[in-house]
Amino acid sequence: MTPDRPPGGLRRLPLRVRLIAGFAVAMLVVLTGAGAFVYLRVRYALDLRLNDDLTAQAGQLTTSITAGGPPTVTTGTEYQLLDPAGQVVDASTGLTGASLLSASQLVAARTRALRADRGPLFPIRANTLRLYAVPLPASAGPVVAVVALRRDQRDEALRELIGQLALANLAALAIASVVGYRLTRAALAPVERYRTEAARIAAGATGLRLAVPDRSDDEITRLGHTLNQMLTALDAALQRERQFVHDASHELRTPLTLLSTEIELALRRQRSTSELEQTLRNVAADADRLRELADTLLTVGVQPSPAPGATVDLGVLAAETAARYPHTRVLHHEPAVAFGDAVRLRQVLTNLLDNAVRHGRPPVTVTTRRSDDLVYLRVHDHGSGMDPAFLSVATARFTRADTSRSTPGTGLGLAVVDAIITAHHGELRICANGTHHQQPGTTPTPGCDHPHDGTTITVLLPAAKPSTAGDIPHAPQQ
């Protein structure tokens, strides 16, 4: 495990400050590199001119000595003539002292031309020179001729250039940092505004949305739109959960009230054995309804995906389940093997048949077939059909059509079916009297192949293939 880093340093600074710090460092590197390039180019140009002058003066001096005449150089140029021991044989007025060359430089200059500098660029010193030593013919007497030019103007120009570059770079860095800070602050201002509004929402404010500009389409704006969509989804989920708690408490209150009433009536006076036995039967029936409702509520929750490789033949499952319902027939023409859990898919079919028998009219038809990569399971009844306006909310928990409120039920049957089918990566369609409805998030499909009267509920599941055994693919949308 990587040890936690202690808080501090730049990590504790605001994001805009860290951005500007990084920007300033990058700018400093770029400006320093640019300044170094300019400095080197100027120094190269100055040195080239100085070296050309020294070469010309060395040639003039060597020619005059070889010809046997007095040493001749241009005014402003100094020279020294050195013997093999490094002693000054002859020199211009300003260089009559010790030799300008060291012992090692003298040895090198006896065989080849040598350039050297006396005095650094910093700190500022007097008598800084550029030297150029060349070997002389043996007949000349002295073995090495040294010419020298003062570097005062050259060094002063370079020092002035360094100062100007430093000031210009610092000014450019300061201006760029200030501008970058303002731009960064302006760019991150919406983020701070989003954070403030999010803090208000976290504190309990409801119905708030982030103020996102309509005319821009940058990353911050898209983030704001995404956060608003998330807030809308969270509000809808919270409203659904509140409605669910309200509906669940309402549904649970009835069996609990009946239980309490039965017990209170039994305790008001002495009861015979038969009366107590009947009371216990009533209490047991109410307890069973309460347990059934609790089990259904748990089933509506998040359903786990089926075990990898689990398959079920929907045709066999339909024949076994439909046998318990009168006036129900099964149409099954070919194997319809799907990926899924047989127990939970049996619960799906049971819920659909219960609804068809309770709210529709016989005969009820169960059809299974395979088409490409999908397996279809359809339950059709010949009742009056659901109200088209009710189809979109038919799978909501505790939702019941107006025509079904007088019949037994809790409004959780289709919610359980939808939860199980979603966990199986399938699709649920509800059709009634020519109106077709698919669950949100699915791709529109071609028209359904079933009678247009009554109610038809279709379950689509991924078909099992030998080549895909062990995988649970998502059902392709048609």
C-alpha positions as MATLAB code, in Angstrom:
seq = 'MTPDRPPGGLRRLPLRVRLIAGFAVAMLVVLTGAGAFVYLRVRYALDLRLNDDLTAQAGQLTTSITAGGPPTVTTGTEYQLLDPAGQVVDASTGLTGASLLSASQLVAARTRALRADRGPLFPIRANTLRLYAVPLPASAGPVVAVVALRRDQRDEALRELIGQLALANLAALAIASVVGYRLTRAALAPVERYRTEAARIAAGATGLRLAVPDRSDDEITRLGHTLNQMLTALDAALQRERQFVHDASHELRTPLTLLSTEIELALRRQRSTSELEQTLRNVAADADRLRELADTLLTVGVQPSPAPGATVDLGVLAAETAARYPHTRVLHHEPAVAFGDAVRLRQVLTNLLDNAVRHGRPPVTVTTRRSDDLVYLRVHDHGSGMDPAFLSVATARFTRADTSRSTPGTGLGLAVVDAIITAHHGELRICANGTHHQQPGTTPTPGCDHPHDGTTITVLLPAAKPSTAGDIPHAPQQ';
ca = [
       0.000    0.000    0.000;
       1.167    3.499   -0.793;
       1.480    5.592    2.379;
      -0.793    8.570    2.602;
       0.919   11.828    1.825;
       0.649   14.430    4.539;
      -1.406   17.460    3.594;
       0.544   20.581    2.922;
       2.591   22.405    0.328;
       1.051   23.217   -3.016;
      -1.726   20.667   -2.466;
      -3.269   22.962    0.151;
      -3.295   25.977   -2.155;
      -6.346   26.856   -4.284;
      -6.470   25.221   -7.696;
      -6.088   28.520   -9.550;
      -2.908   29.306   -7.567;
      -1.460   25.896   -8.402;
      -2.323   26.378  -12.062;
      -0.624   29.778  -12.141;
       2.404   28.386  -10.300;
       2.763   25.652  -12.906;
       2.188   28.161  -15.708;
       4.782   30.546  -14.236;
       7.384   27.776  -13.964;
       6.731   26.744  -17.575;
       6.962   30.365  -18.728;
      10.190   30.852  -16.760;
      11.749   27.824  -18.462;
      10.651   29.042  -21.913;
      11.831   32.618  -21.338;
      15.142   31.433  -19.885;
      15.701   29.204  -22.893;
      14.830   31.996  -25.310;
      17.112   34.416  -23.456;
      19.968   31.926  -23.460;
      19.538   31.438  -27.209;
      19.642   35.200  -27.862;
      22.665   35.624  -25.576;
      24.604   32.831  -27.267;
      23.847   34.159  -30.748;
      24.965   37.695  -29.839;
      28.097   36.420  -28.094;
      28.901   34.274  -31.122;
      28.589   37.272  -33.433;
      30.768   39.474  -31.221;
      33.386   36.745  -30.761;
      33.443   36.065  -34.496;
      34.263   39.680  -35.273;
      36.873   39.817  -32.501;
      38.515   36.605  -33.696;
      38.593   37.825  -37.286;
      40.409   40.980  -36.173;
      42.888   38.951  -34.123;
      43.558   36.614  -37.052;
      44.230   39.557  -39.336;
      46.559   41.217  -36.790;
      48.404   37.935  -36.165;
      48.974   37.559  -39.897;
      50.271   41.124  -40.165;
      52.596   40.636  -37.176;
      53.975   37.333  -38.461;
      54.610   38.770  -41.923;
      56.519   41.749  -40.555;
      58.741   39.555  -38.330;
      59.430   37.015  -41.067;
      60.438   39.835  -43.412;
      63.050   40.929  -40.846;
      61.421   44.244  -40.121;
      60.058   45.638  -36.851;
      56.841   44.081  -35.445;
      53.859   45.825  -37.007;
      50.228   45.801  -35.737;
      47.284   48.134  -36.060;
      46.726   50.789  -33.418;
      44.723   49.386  -30.514;
      46.245   45.924  -30.842;
      48.792   44.686  -28.322;
      51.404   41.973  -28.933;
      54.155   39.922  -27.281;
      56.985   37.878  -28.764;
      58.064   34.930  -26.598;
      61.236   32.813  -26.637;
      61.239   29.046  -25.956;
      61.509   29.694  -22.196;
      58.406   31.836  -22.255;
      60.293   35.090  -21.689;
      59.044   38.235  -23.394;
      61.491   39.137  -26.182;
      59.519   42.108  -27.498;
      56.119   43.605  -26.655;
      53.908   46.578  -27.263;
      53.842   49.361  -24.718;
      50.974   47.949  -22.647;
      52.273   44.354  -22.409;
      55.923   44.702  -21.358;
      55.423   42.677  -18.209;
      55.114   38.912  -17.766;
      54.036   36.538  -20.488;
      50.326   36.393  -21.275;
      50.537   32.622  -21.812;
      50.863   29.939  -19.184;
      53.447   27.213  -19.556;
      50.939   24.719  -20.999;
      49.527   27.318  -23.371;
      53.079   28.144  -24.551;
      53.757   24.487  -25.341;
      50.529   24.239  -27.332;
      51.101   27.543  -29.152;
      54.540   26.369  -30.446;
      52.791   23.856  -32.738;
      49.383   25.382  -33.526;
      47.331   28.553  -33.257;
      45.776   29.091  -29.852;
      42.943   31.353  -28.641;
      42.467   32.225  -24.983;
      40.805   34.811  -22.739;
      42.232   36.682  -19.781;
      39.687   37.940  -17.250;
      36.078   36.734  -16.672;
      32.848   38.355  -17.806;
      31.707   38.626  -14.180;
      32.739   40.307  -11.973;
      33.763   43.414  -13.917;
      37.533   43.787  -14.129;
      39.961   45.991  -16.031;
      42.284   44.757  -18.784;
      40.232   41.810  -19.981;
      41.847   40.484  -23.179;
      41.232   38.064  -26.018;
      44.535   36.388  -26.979;
      45.612   34.753  -30.225;
      48.973   32.989  -30.216;
      50.622   31.588  -33.374;
      53.947   29.752  -33.828;
      56.787   31.594  -35.624;
      59.402   30.200  -38.040;
      62.633   29.031  -36.396;
      64.575   31.700  -38.265;
      62.605   34.462  -36.604;
      64.223   34.031  -33.183;
      61.084   34.218  -30.994;
      59.035   31.046  -31.182;
      55.557   32.392  -30.447;
      53.786   35.644  -31.350;
      50.815   36.692  -29.240;
      48.352   39.387  -30.304;
      45.661   40.692  -27.919;
      42.581   42.867  -28.168;
      40.674   44.335  -25.243;
      37.252   42.821  -24.580;
      35.844   45.850  -22.803;
      33.236   46.727  -25.418;
      32.374   43.098  -26.080;
      31.944   42.293  -22.356;
      29.986   45.468  -21.726;
      27.615   44.622  -24.588;
      27.056   41.107  -23.208;
      26.483   42.364  -19.671;
      24.008   44.925  -20.957;
      22.252   42.211  -22.976;
      21.989   39.933  -19.908;
      20.495   42.760  -17.846;
      17.965   43.664  -20.531;
      16.966   40.046  -21.057;
      16.527   39.525  -17.300;
      14.330   42.617  -16.958;
      12.315   41.785  -20.080;
      11.791   38.174  -18.999;
      10.750   39.157  -15.490;
       8.316   41.717  -16.859;
       6.904   39.199  -19.354;
       6.614   36.575  -16.598;
       4.822   38.985  -14.270;
       2.384   40.154  -16.961;
       1.702   36.591  -18.143;
       1.134   35.422  -14.561;
      -1.305   38.230  -13.800;
      -3.215   37.661  -17.037;
      -3.188   33.897  -16.499;
      -4.432   34.323  -12.931;
      -7.332   36.487  -14.046;
      -8.216   34.129  -16.885;
      -8.010   31.094  -14.590;
     -10.092   32.819  -11.952;
     -12.717   33.730  -14.549;
     -12.700   30.177  -15.968;
     -13.090   28.593  -12.523;
     -15.701   31.063  -11.291;
     -18.575   28.819  -12.521;
     -17.058   25.903  -10.591;
     -17.076   27.943   -7.390;
     -20.652   28.971   -8.133;
     -21.607   25.340   -8.695;
     -19.928   24.415   -5.404;
     -21.863   27.096   -3.508;
     -25.174   25.990   -4.974;
     -24.324   22.331   -4.354;
     -23.596   23.191   -0.713;
     -27.057   24.764   -0.460;
     -28.588   21.623   -1.936;
     -26.599   19.453    0.486;
     -27.885   21.630    3.344;
     -31.461   20.697    2.453;
     -32.584   23.153   -0.196;
     -34.871   21.529   -2.763;
     -35.737   22.350   -6.348;
     -32.448   24.168   -6.962;
     -30.485   23.849  -10.167;
     -27.071   25.136  -11.172;
     -27.097   28.374  -13.134;
     -25.610   27.226  -16.444;
     -25.241   29.714  -19.316;
     -27.145   28.784  -22.451;
     -24.841   30.320  -25.066;
     -21.582   28.557  -24.212;
     -20.575   24.946  -24.784;
     -17.268   24.476  -22.997;
     -16.225   21.808  -20.515;
     -17.497   23.739  -17.481;
     -20.868   24.334  -19.140;
     -21.231   20.670  -20.042;
     -20.319   19.781  -16.469;
     -23.087   22.085  -15.246;
     -25.652   20.487  -17.566;
     -24.554   17.017  -16.434;
     -24.849   18.010  -12.771;
     -28.314   19.442  -13.396;
     -29.348   16.191  -15.067;
     -27.968   14.301  -12.084;
     -29.884   16.543   -9.668;
     -33.065   16.004  -11.654;
     -32.529   12.243  -11.555;
     -31.801   12.385   -7.817;
     -34.947   14.431   -7.191;
     -37.003   11.958   -9.196;
     -35.434    9.020   -7.342;
     -36.052   10.723   -4.007;
     -39.652   11.379   -4.941;
     -40.076    7.750   -5.997;
     -38.563    6.523   -2.751;
     -40.785    8.817   -0.711;
     -43.811    7.602   -2.640;
     -42.646    4.033   -2.180;
     -42.303    4.477    1.584;
     -45.713    6.108    1.722;
     -47.341    3.360   -0.355;
     -45.519    0.581    1.488;
     -46.572    1.958    4.864;
     -50.139    2.234    3.617;
     -50.136   -1.352    2.333;
     -48.528   -2.686    5.510;
     -50.937   -0.796    7.737;
     -53.950   -2.836    6.592;
     -52.745   -6.329    7.616;
     -51.214   -4.954   10.796;
     -54.490   -3.261   11.690;
     -56.398   -6.483   11.033;
     -53.963   -8.410   13.216;
     -54.326   -5.923   16.042;
     -58.131   -5.894   15.721;
     -58.404   -9.707   15.750;
     -56.241   -9.949   18.858;
     -58.090   -7.152   20.690;
     -61.476   -8.730   19.948;
     -60.257  -12.105   21.171;
     -59.094  -10.601   24.463;
     -62.250   -8.638   25.294;
     -64.082  -11.629   26.794;
     -63.757  -15.312   27.399;
     -63.697  -17.252   24.133;
     -64.438  -20.846   23.432;
     -61.843  -23.139   21.956;
     -63.479  -22.989   18.537;
     -63.634  -19.193   18.613;
     -59.974  -18.941   19.598;
     -59.107  -21.428   16.887;
     -60.942  -19.307   14.297;
     -59.216  -16.168   15.580;
     -55.816  -17.839   15.218;
     -56.697  -18.893   11.685;
     -57.595  -15.281   10.844;
     -54.380  -14.032   12.451;
     -52.372  -16.635   10.518;
     -54.035  -15.545    7.253;
     -53.236  -11.892    7.968;
     -49.675  -12.822    8.900;
     -49.317  -14.739    5.614;
     -50.515  -11.706    3.662;
     -48.062   -9.537    5.595;
     -45.201  -11.966    4.915;
     -46.155  -12.187    1.245;
     -46.175   -8.405    0.972;
     -42.781   -8.164    2.697;
     -41.327  -10.808    0.370;
     -42.699   -8.946   -2.633;
     -41.172   -5.671   -1.434;
     -37.784   -7.365   -1.132;
     -38.168   -8.832   -4.623;
     -38.880   -5.399   -6.093;
     -35.484   -4.246   -4.805;
     -32.245   -4.604   -6.717;
     -32.139   -8.029   -8.344;
     -28.803   -9.855   -8.737;
     -27.771  -11.017  -12.174;
     -28.282  -14.719  -12.882;
     -25.391  -17.088  -12.330;
     -23.000  -17.328  -15.304;
     -24.025  -20.094  -17.676;
     -27.468  -20.629  -16.125;
     -30.079  -21.382  -18.814;
     -33.762  -22.244  -18.901;
     -36.104  -23.489  -21.630;
     -38.988  -21.021  -21.535;
     -41.225  -23.455  -23.411;
     -40.888  -26.121  -20.715;
     -41.226  -23.486  -18.003;
     -44.402  -22.122  -19.626;
     -45.980  -25.590  -19.952;
     -45.286  -26.430  -16.295;
     -46.517  -23.101  -14.939;
     -49.602  -22.715  -17.160;
     -50.850  -26.154  -16.159;
     -52.034  -24.669  -12.857;
     -54.269  -22.084  -14.553;
     -57.606  -22.981  -16.198;
     -58.413  -21.735  -19.713;
     -54.726  -21.234  -20.435;
     -52.920  -22.679  -23.416;
     -49.259  -22.723  -24.409;
     -47.950  -22.266  -27.961;
     -44.425  -23.593  -28.166;
     -43.025  -24.582  -31.563;
     -39.265  -24.789  -31.008;
     -36.722  -24.786  -28.155;
     -36.563  -21.342  -26.593;
     -33.530  -21.558  -24.315;
     -32.528  -18.307  -22.653;
     -29.843  -17.239  -20.218;
     -31.480  -16.854  -16.823;
     -32.516  -18.190  -13.454;
     -35.392  -20.662  -13.683;
     -36.840  -19.826  -10.242;
     -37.046  -16.083  -10.878;
     -38.317  -16.478  -14.439;
     -41.007  -18.818  -13.116;
     -42.005  -15.983  -10.758;
     -42.200  -13.640  -13.766;
     -44.539  -15.977  -15.619;
     -46.605  -16.597  -12.475;
     -47.117  -12.863  -11.928;
     -48.082  -12.338  -15.568;
     -50.593  -15.212  -15.481;
     -52.041  -14.008  -12.169;
     -52.634  -10.569  -13.700;
     -54.127  -12.059  -16.863;
     -56.538  -14.300  -14.930;
     -57.422  -11.638  -12.354;
     -57.850   -8.596  -14.602;
     -58.443  -10.067  -18.075;
     -60.740  -12.634  -19.633;
     -60.047  -16.163  -20.883;
     -58.654  -17.689  -22.878;
     -55.101  -16.787  -21.853;
     -52.361  -17.684  -24.340;
     -48.676  -18.137  -23.480;
     -46.364  -18.104  -26.504;
     -42.629  -18.840  -26.558;
     -40.336  -18.714  -29.566;
     -36.847  -17.804  -30.626;
     -35.900  -15.126  -33.134;
     -32.234  -14.547  -33.939;
     -30.469  -13.753  -30.642;
     -33.648  -13.263  -28.631;
     -36.136  -15.517  -26.905;
     -39.737  -14.254  -26.650;
     -42.216  -15.033  -23.879;
     -45.705  -13.556  -24.464;
     -48.805  -13.665  -22.258;
     -52.030  -12.544  -23.966;
     -55.559  -12.306  -22.544;
     -58.859  -11.259  -24.149;
     -59.930   -8.716  -21.540;
     -60.802   -5.078  -22.113;
     -57.102   -4.162  -21.949;
     -55.213   -1.553  -19.975;
     -55.878    2.121  -20.384;
     -53.239    3.451  -22.865;
     -52.404    6.264  -20.441;
     -51.615    3.662  -17.758;
     -49.065    1.699  -19.796;
     -46.169    4.052  -19.069;
     -46.601    3.665  -15.270;
     -47.790    0.068  -15.190;
     -44.447   -1.173  -13.757;
     -44.270    1.487  -11.039;
     -44.546    0.120   -7.517;
     -48.013    0.155   -5.923;
     -49.518    1.497   -9.150;
     -52.910    0.051  -10.103;
     -55.349    0.932  -12.844;
     -58.662    2.435  -11.770;
     -60.524   -0.627  -13.038;
     -58.360   -2.920  -10.870;
     -58.754   -1.219   -7.500;
     -61.761   -3.327   -6.600;
     -59.828   -6.592   -7.089;
     -57.238   -8.100   -4.726;
     -53.624   -7.085   -5.201;
     -50.970   -4.593   -4.144;
     -49.809   -3.160   -7.489;
     -46.387   -4.824   -7.229;
     -46.744   -7.660   -9.751;
     -45.426   -5.864  -12.831;
     -42.827   -4.023  -10.710;
     -41.414   -7.398   -9.683;
     -41.470   -8.573  -13.319;
     -39.639   -5.450  -14.476;
     -36.973   -5.793  -11.754;
     -36.280   -9.443  -12.628;
     -36.176   -8.831  -16.377;
     -33.820   -5.868  -15.923;
     -31.475   -8.053  -13.857;
     -31.516  -10.582  -16.704;
     -30.497   -7.879  -19.213;
     -33.823   -8.318  -20.971;
     -36.635   -6.080  -22.148;
     -40.291   -5.766  -21.144;
     -43.067   -4.589  -23.502;
     -46.657   -3.910  -22.523;
     -49.265   -3.638  -25.274;
     -53.028   -3.104  -25.013;
     -55.651   -2.539  -27.708;
     -53.144   -1.518  -30.375;
     -51.053    0.732  -28.080;
     -47.462   -0.427  -27.574;
     -45.109    0.631  -24.777;
     -41.462   -0.145  -24.147;
     -39.577    0.553  -20.952;
     -37.468    3.754  -21.059;
     -33.906    3.365  -22.283;
     -34.646    0.792  -24.992;
     -34.319    1.299  -28.715;
     -37.622    1.508  -30.656;
     -38.480   -1.827  -32.247;
     -40.749   -2.855  -35.149;
     -44.410   -3.519  -34.539;
     -45.250   -6.447  -32.275;
     -46.618   -9.641  -33.787;
     -49.664  -10.381  -31.610;
     -53.459   -9.734  -31.527;
     -54.394   -6.093  -31.126;
     -57.250   -6.719  -28.724;
     -56.840   -7.380  -25.012;
     -53.486   -7.075  -23.231;
     -50.205   -8.604  -24.335;
     -47.063   -8.542  -22.193;
     -43.838   -9.588  -23.923;
     -40.557  -10.540  -22.260;
     -37.410  -10.585  -24.395;
     -34.323  -12.371  -23.076;
     -30.874  -13.145  -24.528;
     -30.926  -16.500  -26.272;
     -28.463  -19.124  -25.088;
     -25.982  -20.363  -27.679;
     -23.400  -23.115  -27.333;
     -20.673  -20.691  -28.413;
     -21.594  -18.217  -25.670;
     -22.191  -20.626  -22.810;
     -21.036  -19.123  -19.556;
     -21.653  -15.516  -20.663;
     -24.751  -13.417  -20.047;
     -24.977  -10.897  -22.884;
     -27.322   -7.978  -22.946;
     -30.431   -8.466  -25.017;
     -29.994   -6.671  -28.356;
     -32.577   -4.004  -29.060;
     -34.702   -4.414  -32.160;
];
